[in-house]
Amino acid sequence: MINVIHQSQNQQFVVQQDGQEAVLTYRLFDTNQIDFHSTFVPPEFRGQGIAEKLVRTGIAWAKEQGYELHASCWYAAKFL
């Protein structure tokens, strides 16, 4: 199971595995908008669905908050 942790103080969602972190970072704007701007998964953990889980979790959270969604990250943009 992939456990995603929301670190709101750092504006990111994180999956920790074997001492390493996969991260989806975002920026919030005063205009009630969010931009998902970077997704990173360490090479040895790629292909396991971690990036997708990060992005889907981030999008679900942002929708619950009522944010207008944007993605400057190409990977996150595929889900919007």
Backbone as JSON Lines, residues from 0, in Angstrom:
{"i":0,"aa":"M","n":[0.84,-1.2,0.0],"ca":[0.0,0.0,0.0],"c":[0.87,1.24,0.0]}
{"i":1,"aa":"I","n":[0.48,2.21,-0.8],"ca":[1.22,3.48,-0.89],"c":[0.57,4.47,0.06]}
{"i":2,"aa":"N","n":[1.35,4.95,1.02],"ca":[0.84,5.9,2.02],"c":[1.33,7.31,1.67]}
{"i":3,"aa":"V","n":[0.39,8.18,1.31],"ca":[0.72,9.56,0.95],"c":[0.53,10.46,2.17]}
{"i":4,"aa":"I","n":[1.55,11.26,2.46],"ca":[1.52,12.21,3.58],"c":[1.43,13.63,3.0]}
{"i":5,"aa":"H","n":[0.47,14.41,3.47],"ca":[0.35,15.81,3.04],"c":[1.13,16.67,4.03]}
{"i":6,"aa":"Q","n":[2.14,17.33,3.55],"ca":[2.94,18.26,4.36],"c":[2.56,19.67,3.92]}
{"i":7,"aa":"S","n":[1.45,20.15,4.46],"ca":[0.92,21.44,4.01],"c":[1.88,22.59,4.26]}
{"i":8,"aa":"Q","n":[2.66,22.53,5.35],"ca":[3.61,23.6,5.64],"c":[4.68,23.72,4.55]}
{"i":9,"aa":"N","n":[4.95,22.62,3.84],"ca":[5.93,22.63,2.76],"c":[5.27,22.61,1.38]}
{"i":10,"aa":"Q","n":[3.94,22.66,1.36],"ca":[3.16,22.61,0.13],"c":[3.58,21.43,-0.74]}
{"i":11,"aa":"Q","n":[3.47,20.23,-0.13],"ca":[3.82,19.03,-0.88],"c":[3.12,17.8,-0.33]}
{"i":12,"aa":"F","n":[3.02,16.81,-1.19],"ca":[2.56,15.48,-0.83],"c":[3.76,14.55,-0.98]}
{"i":13,"aa":"V","n":[3.95,13.64,-0.02],"ca":[5.16,12.82,0.03],"c":[4.82,11.35,0.25]}
{"i":14,"aa":"V","n":[5.58,10.49,-0.41],"ca":[5.57,9.05,-0.13],"c":[6.99,8.71,0.3]}
{"i":15,"aa":"Q","n":[7.13,8.17,1.5],"ca":[8.45,7.79,2.01],"c":[8.6,6.28,1.88]}
{"i":16,"aa":"Q","n":[9.74,5.88,1.29],"ca":[9.98,4.46,1.07],"c":[11.48,4.2,1.14]}
{"i":17,"aa":"D","n":[11.87,3.29,2.0],"ca":[13.28,2.9,2.14],"c":[14.21,4.1,2.32]}
{"i":18,"aa":"G","n":[13.79,5.07,3.14],"ca":[14.61,6.24,3.43],"c":[14.65,7.29,2.35]}
{"i":19,"aa":"Q","n":[13.86,7.13,1.31],"ca":[13.81,8.1,0.23],"c":[12.4,8.66,0.1]}
{"i":20,"aa":"E","n":[12.3,9.78,-0.62],"ca":[10.99,10.42,-0.76],"c":[10.62,10.64,-2.22]}
{"i":21,"aa":"A","n":[9.38,10.33,-2.53],"ca":[8.75,10.73,-3.79],"c":[7.87,11.92,-3.42]}
{"i":22,"aa":"V","n":[7.86,12.95,-4.28],"ca":[7.22,14.21,-3.89],"c":[6.41,14.82,-5.03]}
{"i":23,"aa":"L","n":[5.24,15.34,-4.66],"ca":[4.44,16.21,-5.53],"c":[4.39,17.55,-4.83]}
{"i":24,"aa":"T","n":[4.93,18.59,-5.47],"ca":[4.92,19.92,-4.86],"c":[3.87,20.79,-5.56]}
{"i":25,"aa":"Y","n":[3.38,21.76,-4.81],"ca":[2.37,22.67,-5.35],"c":[2.57,24.07,-4.8]}
{"i":26,"aa":"R","n":[1.9,25.02,-5.46],"ca":[1.88,26.42,-4.99],"c":[0.43,26.84,-4.87]}
{"i":27,"aa":"L","n":[0.15,27.57,-3.82],"ca":[-1.19,28.16,-3.64],"c":[-1.12,29.64,-3.97]}
{"i":28,"aa":"F","n":[-2.19,30.14,-4.58],"ca":[-2.26,31.55,-4.94],"c":[-3.44,32.21,-4.24]}
{"i":29,"aa":"D","n":[-3.34,33.52,-4.0],"ca":[-4.39,34.27,-3.32],"c":[-5.72,34.22,-4.06]}
{"i":30,"aa":"T","n":[-5.69,33.86,-5.32],"ca":[-6.88,33.83,-6.15],"c":[-7.61,32.5,-6.06]}
{"i":31,"aa":"N","n":[-7.37,31.74,-4.98],"ca":[-7.99,30.44,-4.74],"c":[-7.63,29.42,-5.83]}
{"i":32,"aa":"Q","n":[-6.39,29.54,-6.31],"ca":[-5.89,28.62,-7.32],"c":[-4.72,27.82,-6.75]}
{"i":33,"aa":"I","n":[-4.54,26.63,-7.32],"ca":[-3.41,25.79,-6.95],"c":[-2.72,25.37,-8.23]}
{"i":34,"aa":"D","n":[-1.39,25.32,-8.18],"ca":[-0.59,24.85,-9.31],"c":[0.28,23.7,-8.83]}
{"i":35,"aa":"F","n":[0.06,22.53,-9.41],"ca":[0.94,21.39,-9.14],"c":[2.13,21.55,-10.07]}
{"i":36,"aa":"H","n":[3.31,21.83,-9.51],"ca":[4.41,22.21,-10.38],"c":[5.56,21.23,-10.46]}
{"i":37,"aa":"S","n":[5.58,20.18,-9.66],"ca":[6.69,19.24,-9.77],"c":[6.33,17.89,-9.16]}
{"i":38,"aa":"T","n":[6.66,16.84,-9.88],"ca":[6.5,15.48,-9.38],"c":[7.85,14.79,-9.52]}
{"i":39,"aa":"F","n":[8.31,14.15,-8.45],"ca":[9.58,13.42,-8.5],"c":[9.45,12.1,-7.77]}
{"i":40,"aa":"V","n":[9.9,11.03,-8.43],"ca":[9.98,9.71,-7.82],"c":[11.41,9.21,-8.05]}
{"i":41,"aa":"P","n":[12.11,8.77,-6.99],"ca":[13.46,8.23,-7.19],"c":[13.46,7.11,-8.23]}
{"i":42,"aa":"P","n":[14.47,7.05,-9.07],"ca":[14.5,6.07,-10.17],"c":[14.2,4.63,-9.76]}
{"i":43,"aa":"E","n":[14.68,4.2,-8.62],"ca":[14.48,2.8,-8.22],"c":[13.04,2.49,-7.82]}
{"i":44,"aa":"F","n":[12.19,3.51,-7.67],"ca":[10.79,3.29,-7.29],"c":[9.82,3.62,-8.41]}
{"i":45,"aa":"R","n":[10.33,3.94,-9.58],"ca":[9.46,4.29,-10.7],"c":[8.77,3.04,-11.24]}
{"i":46,"aa":"G","n":[7.62,3.25,-11.85],"ca":[6.87,2.15,-12.43],"c":[6.0,1.39,-11.44]}
{"i":47,"aa":"Q","n":[5.85,1.93,-10.23],"ca":[5.05,1.28,-9.18],"c":[3.75,2.03,-8.88]}
{"i":48,"aa":"G","n":[3.46,3.08,-9.65],"ca":[2.23,3.84,-9.44],"c":[2.32,4.9,-8.37]}
{"i":49,"aa":"I","n":[3.54,5.19,-7.9],"ca":[3.7,6.17,-6.82],"c":[3.37,7.58,-7.29]}
{"i":50,"aa":"A","n":[3.86,7.97,-8.45],"ca":[3.57,9.32,-8.96],"c":[2.07,9.5,-9.17]}
{"i":51,"aa":"E","n":[1.43,8.5,-9.73],"ca":[-0.02,8.6,-9.95],"c":[-0.77,8.74,-8.63]}
{"i":52,"aa":"K","n":[-0.37,7.98,-7.63],"ca":[-1.02,8.06,-6.32],"c":[-0.82,9.46,-5.72]}
{"i":53,"aa":"L","n":[0.39,10.01,-5.84],"ca":[0.65,11.37,-5.34],"c":[-0.27,12.37,-6.01]}
{"i":54,"aa":"V","n":[-0.34,12.32,-7.34],"ca":[-1.13,13.29,-8.09],"c":[-2.62,13.13,-7.8]}
{"i":55,"aa":"R","n":[-3.11,11.91,-7.8],"ca":[-4.55,11.7,-7.53],"c":[-4.91,12.16,-6.11]}
{"i":56,"aa":"T","n":[-4.03,11.93,-5.16],"ca":[-4.27,12.38,-3.78],"c":[-4.27,13.9,-3.71]}
{"i":57,"aa":"G","n":[-3.3,14.53,-4.38],"ca":[-3.22,15.99,-4.4],"c":[-4.44,16.63,-5.04]}
{"i":58,"aa":"I","n":[-4.88,16.08,-6.15],"ca":[-6.04,16.62,-6.84],"c":[-7.3,16.47,-5.99]}
{"i":59,"aa":"A","n":[-7.46,15.3,-5.39],"ca":[-8.65,15.08,-4.53],"c":[-8.67,16.08,-3.39]}
{"i":60,"aa":"W","n":[-7.53,16.32,-2.76],"ca":[-7.45,17.28,-1.66],"c":[-7.8,18.69,-2.15]}
{"i":61,"aa":"A","n":[-7.21,19.08,-3.29],"ca":[-7.43,20.43,-3.82],"c":[-8.9,20.65,-4.17]}
{"i":62,"aa":"K","n":[-9.55,19.63,-4.73],"ca":[-10.98,19.74,-5.05],"c":[-11.81,19.9,-3.78]}
{"i":63,"aa":"E","n":[-11.46,19.16,-2.74],"ca":[-12.17,19.29,-1.46],"c":[-12.04,20.69,-0.9]}
{"i":64,"aa":"Q","n":[-10.9,21.34,-1.14],"ca":[-10.67,22.7,-0.65],"c":[-11.32,23.75,-1.54]}
{"i":65,"aa":"G","n":[-11.79,23.35,-2.7],"ca":[-12.44,24.29,-3.63],"c":[-11.48,25.08,-4.48]}
{"i":66,"aa":"Y","n":[-10.25,24.6,-4.65],"ca":[-9.27,25.31,-5.47],"c":[-9.54,25.12,-6.96]}
{"i":67,"aa":"E","n":[-9.2,26.14,-7.73],"ca":[-9.17,26.02,-9.19],"c":[-7.84,25.35,-9.52]}
{"i":68,"aa":"L","n":[-7.9,24.25,-10.26],"ca":[-6.72,23.42,-10.48],"c":[-5.92,23.81,-11.72]}
{"i":69,"aa":"H","n":[-4.59,23.84,-11.55],"ca":[-3.65,24.08,-12.65],"c":[-2.46,23.15,-12.44]}
{"i":70,"aa":"A","n":[-1.78,22.85,-13.54],"ca":[-0.58,22.01,-13.42],"c":[0.47,22.47,-14.42]}
{"i":71,"aa":"S","n":[1.56,23.02,-13.92],"ca":[2.68,23.33,-14.79],"c":[3.58,22.1,-14.93]}
{"i":72,"aa":"C","n":[3.37,21.11,-14.1],"ca":[4.07,19.82,-14.2],"c":[3.38,18.98,-15.28]}
{"i":73,"aa":"W","n":[4.15,18.52,-16.28],"ca":[3.54,17.76,-17.38],"c":[2.84,16.5,-16.9]}
{"i":74,"aa":"Y","n":[3.4,15.86,-15.88],"ca":[2.79,14.6,-15.42],"c":[1.45,14.88,-14.74]}
{"i":75,"aa":"A","n":[1.42,15.86,-13.85],"ca":[0.17,16.19,-13.17],"c":[-0.88,16.69,-14.16]}
{"i":76,"aa":"A","n":[-0.45,17.38,-15.2],"ca":[-1.39,17.92,-16.2],"c":[-2.17,16.81,-16.88]}
{"i":77,"aa":"K","n":[-1.61,15.61,-16.99],"ca":[-2.32,14.49,-17.63],"c":[-3.59,14.11,-16.88]}
{"i":78,"aa":"F","n":[-3.68,14.47,-15.6],"ca":[-4.81,14.07,-14.77],"c":[-5.89,15.15,-14.65]}
{"i":79,"aa":"L","n":[-5.61,16.33,-15.21],"ca":[-6.58,17.43,-15.1],"c":[-7.46,17.53,-16.33]}
